[in-house]
Each structure stands twice: as C-alpha cells, then as structure tokens.
Amino acid sequence: EKKLDYDLKQRTVLVITGVRDKVQGLKPVITKHHGVFHGLDASAEEKVSSSTLKREIRNTDIVVVCIDAIHHRISQLANHHALAIANVTSNMGVERAIGRALNGDPAYAAASEKMD
C-alpha cells in the first residue's frame, strides 16, 4: 500500500459526486494535502448543465469523479477531463484517486483497492 502523503501544492481539485450530503465532507481530504477544494453536487442531474460542468473543469487542476452515485451523462462529460475516478464517494476513495492522478497511474483503481 502506497503512503498517501502527497502535496497538492495549492492545486485546485474538483470533486464531482451525486451524494449531496458527502460533498462538503470531502473537503478535509483535499485541505490535508494542501489543495484547494471545489465540490460539485451532481445529485440533481438536470441542474448540472454541460456549460456549468465545462466551466468548473476549466478552472481545475485535478478532476475527481465519484462514479457510485452519478448520472451517466455527467460522468461521460467529465470523463473527457477526469484524471481520477473514485469508485465510491468516500474520503479514502477520493484520496487514493488523487494519488493515482499525481502518479500518472490509470484513472480507475484496480479491484483490489475497492473499499466498503
């Protein structure tokens, strides 16, 4: 298991999830690694327009998409830019996804990394 002690050096991380009550809970993960947190609540799919998504992504260094509770259209749009995919909307899932992005590893985690 790689240690997750990376430094984001104030880079902006956009976390897109469909689990509304977890969006702000993910902020400490980014802050802990000296990053700037942006959360996008994609729980109401119809409220997330392509232009909103593109604008958010344009102003972001790393995009993390939590695919456990997200509408397919949004994940497709974001996937063109996403550097990291979290299987679940959890602190560990997001933290590992960013670690993979920084290491240039594949966006998707290996099955062995799956957390409950």
Residue, then its C-alpha position, 0 to 999 in steps of 0.5 A: e500500500k502506497k503512503l498517501d502523503y502527497d502535496l497538492k501544492q495549492r492545486t485546485v481539485l474538483v470533486i464531482t459526486g451525486v451524494r449531496d450530503k458527502v460533498q462538503g465532507l470531502k473537503p478535509v481530504i483535499t485541505k490535508h494535502h494542501g489543495v484547494f477544494h471545489g465540490l460539485d453536487a451532481s445529485a440533481e442531474e438536470k441542474v448540472s448543465s454541460s456549460t456549468l460542468k465545462r466551466e468548473i473543469r476549466n478552472t481545475d487542476i485535478v478532476v475527481v469523479c465519484i462514479d457510485a452515485i452519478h448520472h451517466r451523462i455527467s460522468q461521460l462529460a467529465n470523463h473527457h477531463a477526469l484524471a481520477i475516478a473514485n469508485v465510491t464517494s468516500n474520503m479514502g476513495v477520493e484520496r487514493a484517486i488523487g494519488r493515482a492522478l499525481n502518479g500518472d497511474p490509470a484513472y480507475a483503481a484496480a479491484s483490489e483497492k475497492m473499499d466498503 
